[in-house]
Amino acid sequence: MTDETPWNSAYDELHRMAQSLMSAEPSSHTLQATGLVHEVWLRLLKSRNAGSLQRNEFLGLASQAMRRILTDHARRKASAKRGGSWRRTTLAGKPLVHEPLEFVLGLDQALTALEANDPELARLVQLRFYGEASTEELVSALGISERTVKRRYRYAKAWLQTYMQEPTQ
């Protein structure tokens, strides 16, 4: 990255992003914020131009890496070898609705479908959700107005919610 964002502040920002993402996870989650940051950091360092990234590029690559790492982690945890086909239920036999692994995998599937229809909209969601980009950062990264960012993000959230609620064939 350029002098605009030194490596130390970049690491601190990654850690803030990871802590926010991981705060929604149950305490039994095996991937912790620091581990997520280190995984992202290693992936970013493998990038050819890691030393010359602008802030927007860094945010984009970091959010993409976080999405991939969290999705890969969820896939591994959900594999049949680890009892992934089992469905957790309450004592009354009702299925648990908010299974974190299912949400992560469902969100990734929905984002992939959204990306096929509208890549820029999927990028906006990825930057906002995984990268925790502010509206101002999204305006700068995407080159669109603040009003457009807000309108498109509302649309994307509705699209993703509808997609994730539809039964899969």
C-alpha positions, 0 to 999 in steps of 0.5 A: 500500500502507499504511504496513505495507509501504513501497514500497521493501520491496515492490520488494525483495520483488518482486525476491527473488520474481523472482530465485527464479523466474528462478534455475531458468531457463537463463542464456540466458533473455532475461527477467532478474529485474530486467526481470520486477520492472519489468514487474510493478511497472508492472502494479501501478502501473496498479492503481486502488488500488495505494497502499492495498493490504494485504500479502496483496493485494499478494502476490496481485496480484504473483504473478498478474502474474508468472504472466501475464508469464512465460506471455506471454513463453513464448508469444512465444518459442514462436511459430512465427515464432521456431521455436517448433514445433521440438523440441530434441533431443540428438545421439542424437535423443532429445527434451529432456524439460525444455524451460523454455518447455513447462513454463511454458506447461504449468503455466499451462494446468494452473493454468487447468484447476485454476482452473475446478475449484477457484479457491481451490486455484489461488490457493493454488498461484499464491501459493506458486509465483509469489509465494513465499508462506510457509505463514504468509502463505498462512494469512493470505491465504486464511483457512485453517489451516496444516494445511489449507494444507499438505494442500491444497498437497500435493493441488494439486501431485499434481493438477498433476503428473498433469494435466501428464503426461497427453497432450494431444489 
